[in-house]
Amino acid sequence: MRKLEKLIEGNRAWAESISAQRRDFFESLSRQQTPEYLWIGCSDSRVPATQLVGLDPGEMFVHRNVANVVVHTDLNCLSVIQFAVDVLRVRHIIVCGHYGCGGVEAAMKKLRLGLIDNWLRHVEDVRDKYEALLEGIADGHERFDRLCELNVIEQAINVCQTTVVRGAWQRGHELSVHGLIYSLQDGLLRDLDICITNEEGLLKARRKALADNLIC
């Protein structure tokens, strides 16, 4: 318990600070959560979802895993998406990756790290899909950045292909899927110009992802 004292003290200070500013904040928060956004991001400790976009607790539903991967057999991720869409009625699903992602780097360099290699096989699939494009980039750092961006785009497309999202669109639920990437160097988000709101938009996104001039 001694090792967690710093966290407990930090939590107490944070709660007191919030309560001093808004006395009914926690009482109101405890009654319900009505987030407008679902954030699917990387587990990297340097990428705190709600903090980096300036939102309060209760304003964003969050799922994180190594390299922000969306797999159609991952019941954890799919359950989060289903709960967010069907129960919380979010209107936006954001897939957010980040430059300098260790998972993407491992996939790019074909590193062998152990059990996680099985998970990162999905990112390797993205690497292999865009092999020609990536090999055309001489600078290694730029190539790494491109793969981080392409991984976000592919995972956003995967979100759109889930039965949950397709079912929501068929029912007329206003739901948008976005792709963003975060820079650890300056703390800023970049919009990858992915905003898919229906099946037709999904087809366009697929074509755009295959274009050589996708990323500037």
C-alpha angles and dihedrals in degrees: 000000000000091000090059097049091097090055094047091049091046091051092051092051091047094049092048091049093051093046091050090056098040114016095193097043099108094038090054093043093052093058097062147335119231106175120175093200140056112202119202106188146150122283090233109135091223093064108068106183106210095030097057093052094043098243128146126235109282095034099088132038110214139205120174135181137155109296094358093268125177113201124180092225095049102105091185094061094037091052090052091051092047094049092046094049103035102032107024093032096219115187099206133046113195123195106197126185129171139222114255092033109172093209093053091046091053090051092047094049094039091236119176112224103159130253092003089066087081091056094045090053084086091060089046087057089058090048091051093046091057097034094125093050093047095046088056090064109087098190111080095209092051090047090053091050091050093053090050089054095044091050090056092050094048092048091049088053089049089055090054092051094057118109088237096060095038090049091050091052091049089054091052096252109160100235129156128192117208138186120216134167128204128215117217088196098066105007093242131134122225123206110228090203093250114138113150118181104163146006092279090054089051091058091050091049091053091053092046093050089057095052115107092222094054097118124039 
